[in-house]
Amino acid sequence: MPRQSVIVTAALLAAALWGAFLGSLQLSGGASFLDRPEATLTDLKSTLIGARKPPPVATIAAIDDRTAAEHGYPLDRATLAQAVTEIAALKPKVIALDLLFVDPGSEAGDSALTTALRLVPSVIAGAAVFPQSAQTVVSEANDPLAAIPAAQSLLLPQKRFADVAATWIVNVATDQTGVPRFIPLLSRGEGRVDASFPLRTASLAVGHDPAFQPGAISFTETRIPTDTGQRLPLTFYGPRGTIPTVSIADALDGKLSGQEITDKVVVIGATVTGGGDVFPTPFDPVLPGVEVMSTAITHLVAGDSIIRDHNIRRLDATIAVLLPLAVIGLLAWRRSLIGFVLIALLFVTWAMINVAAFRQGYWLSAALPIAAALPPALIFGAVQLFADRSRARHFAAQSELLQRIEAPGLGEWLARDPSFLSQPVRQNAAVIFIDLSGFTGMSEAVGAVAVREILSGFFELVDEEARAHGGAITSFMGDGAMILFGLPEPQADDATRAAACALALAERTRSWLAANPAIPDGRKIGFKIGVHCGPVVASRLGTGSRQQITATGDTVNVASRLMEVAASRGSEIAFSAALVHAASAGGTPPAGGVLEGPFETRIRGRAGGIEVWLRRQQAA
């Protein structure tokens, strides 16, 4: 088979496998790393479609700035009871109070509110406290109640109120930007399963209890699809006030009309400035929480919620396989302007279909197909444009030769204990990554013999410093190395020795580069070092006669990414604040060189940032 056909076939197979992998994560609810780009693109779709008029289901009775000015805030329960009585007189279907009544008030006020709540079917809010800020769910096709969020504790209203009104849980699932994307319709806690505040309110409004089934709930003939974990996807009708809103002050003044209240679901909640219960949405940066609840209630009663169920996720997974195959096929067919134009048209067509589906009430993922198509296309394009057979063979042979060198310091331990790390072990360790900058470009000019000499000298330098400080080189990759401190057993001073080793490596490497005659004049070769500590998974990889000791995990990934931080900030070394703290009591930077920090920085591939210390070269 011609070499080009082999490359194309391999690229198509890899693209299909990558898309299938991401698709499987999407189906199981495990693609959380795409939440942020998905949120951004979903907001963009909402903005493009614009605000829309909500169905005439709910009216918000707001404890607003005017109410607070005239009657105080928080509203005392006697005044609230008066407002509930006035609203009840206009015969709403349900009165839902998005307010907590955890603590007792005055006897007169509590008694008045109890009496008012008896006048009409009513729902009052409870709250759930979760052990983590993120409520994770997983798919379980055979159990419609599987993976519902488990609350650590519940904040329930006073018994006298719970005896006269239904009590259900206010629970909102936000994305990483804080936008409410889902309403968990059920939650668990303290040996009980509770319906959500919107679900109970909707069931009272329609006069039927909900029936649960995998991927949906139903009220008699109305079926409402749900996402993984019985979550209701949210789309907002518009900014604050899009759902009809009246002031509690008007209720207290007897100025409400039947048109606003009669046969409606009336949701009482706070919109007062500074009240705190607000959320960002695509239409409003401070949408009151009561309007979020009212949006969910309207979705449930009107049946107009956007559809994002297992079938939609299955379609997302299919697109995640087909789109990268189409892109690779076009690149292989025409690696020219025509091919790129066709690829652009393909993405534009897909984007238009995605937005049109969103407008019609179907939430197709926007981030997943991009994540599935972009990496294979970039990799395939790079291979097609920049492949160099001889250089690839040389570096493959060099890497294979260097990989034969076992991690120093571990031979004797393996001889005594042949089963060492035969099973993965989770432990704390310190990790150093060092890499030469500008080496690849220089290697094209100096030839294979000089490259070997430079790499051999660099490896010898790294090996000497690793041994001197009790570290183990677990991998030597081209022009970089990874050193682990914590094998064969973790020690209390692993972080301290790692910091000292990094400083020594910086001094030795700088001097070695400056004095190395094999490096041509005018070629600027530098280096970068990343150091971090934390939990790793140490194990032996490989089978048969060839095995390698290595470490994996988030700590290793962060240490590697810290090299990028060092390079981007013009520094030799980037220490994580965790390493600095572990190496020196109280977080004092390790001695040696001038350190700056700590700085908060973003790490590629991680949702959050970390604090780092930077070590620059001292001025001569």
Steps between C-alpha positions, in 0.01 A plus 500: 500500500645847411629703792239775450216246510639358823512847657146585388361166620673538836373857533141396424519215750651724769239770436219246528641358824548847647147603408362173638689553826364851544155379398507229766589762760210713379258208532610422855505865612878490546604777258512764774821648353281635218257676734660844476522519117155343476364769735655778291361362175158436654485861621595611149213296352256646754616851412466436126145370542405781740235538767156343460164538667437238769177299510240656736571259786669688784499842662775614735393688812824677580631626830664781309671829584167678535368236741820520703478880514137500615490192724861418587721209406494218574122511499353400835271197489187687604544730198579204276185325628295806402651490148428127466140559613450776241646281223293197607183706473562529123496117467838399362562133424795482738699737717869400516721678753865498394594592856647304789318481833762309695488708817192592703370856486259677728204289610252744349683514166550123476138436589377749240720347229379149589142613462573670167671193353182297560300723264639357175727211394845620591863392487782624720870457441753282674869502422755225450866525602731295279846373600653631177444818304439295184217248488626219280264251338553189292279315256314186603254391235323236710418720798301822442604628846869414469769753585270766641701751708561391860470783754715505811226671698165673450377836622126449550233750606337511841261210555196724535554624143585155362171370642292736286714534185703262288873525571744433218862566421641800315801367310670655196790342307723773355785465254856624558394855408222502761213485249213269604486229233292230671248451776550162674140381532586268789751501782585255775583563861455362850329180380250680279449595137358849441353658191627838400315822574406555131388140452266499800361840404435382143331179618260701718433736209411221255323290764705182442803344665796443267589153375870430454650288225853475360582835340164667560218591734134525408180665619222280356547544121775763517848348478798718592845367402772535763878479493727263692402472867141622444613859441280753320702709247436874532473761228404852597226706342684830537637747755353587840129571475433285192279280715211727615591656834294693755611663822407366842444865587206504256359188664521667839331809357221290340596610148547161332268401216348161437656494154844487659419232759191292425576144385872577500787355698610784726863477614592725791869583534754774556629723221617780729836651408777341703280204594771265372279236335599582140657309210669602174317398183551571129247785523564644847809495724285514816181302438316448832483143626121521517495555123720193452248296702211653305670412172530136607136491616388643166705239311335220698143628476516612135725212388727739307835407655789446262571134425837365609443133577680175425385504137648847449823388667506197269464734201784714642718189521422410138593850380821478705603202283372616160621862503873425551479225237357752253770756583785246464347376174487852358857573609620179337305568183595862445776649714450834329286811513202304363535242777520764772197683357301175501602435861392853595165446325459171687547671836274791406226258393535304822487823705182612323337162564605520865347846547183402310458192720544715811232735373265202456567374851781246452829557681773347283849533641709766330830437680514122455522491116767773507702308760458185291594653164766759581783286650494231226485767228791696647709189554430362154571837340827530689606149396413569138679834485804453723581127513872431469575129473871504581470729801207297634708179468796661675301631796306172530828306519649752745192484722503118495868497598452740791188320623713190564662679791304401810412756766828540703491394861230237453703204374602379844145536630358301210759229561387468861129528421414380146131576558572869569224707331357196325170656607443879472562689826355839585742710704638850541803600296682801360546525123748698287473549126790655309505568128739671256352793307590548135664159471278364222580788267873472575503123437416561134824693457762304698448142381430170672846457658496840668141447614603175666793667674285784630227267622751267665663791683163635608388160626825456693450839666140420595600152621773639726274757665212253538729249673661769715161604637343155530268525201412242237486576126182324394510613139735673259308621197696653214634823651318483834490294817268421790647449849298350784567545872314246712622166366556236611325642808373852573716707735418806708758709311401402144381854423811658654733277295296565186530877547875471557537276196308745280724788609813292441373390158442863404856600596661198333291516182559873451877458532500186283310670220726803506817290478385219267707509178252278315238778499551723193569868547187711472270218609313599815428190709329539835319284749192498716423314823167425671478368858188385687408254776190307596336161452616282209431146385831313476501182293689277260398522137570245231504124475751221466866594499445874458342691785532859614429665834297815463256728679174647378230729630409866532820581690710377207287694249528824701880464534526460123275802435708712739780488242269695269432749780875548552561552129208739455623719788866502398610291797722195544289323763133503597437359848143428608403663829424151631860396437637816659283451807603136534869576445519776762287554808250783457540517123838681504659467156796259480839663520696552179435763239243774489141375532192705423146426607271359574306562176156361417519340157288283273615150414410369155252214526378592850184695587661683795831680549785443746755719674860484379842640590738591218878482504680721251869501413696729730656797335877469462 
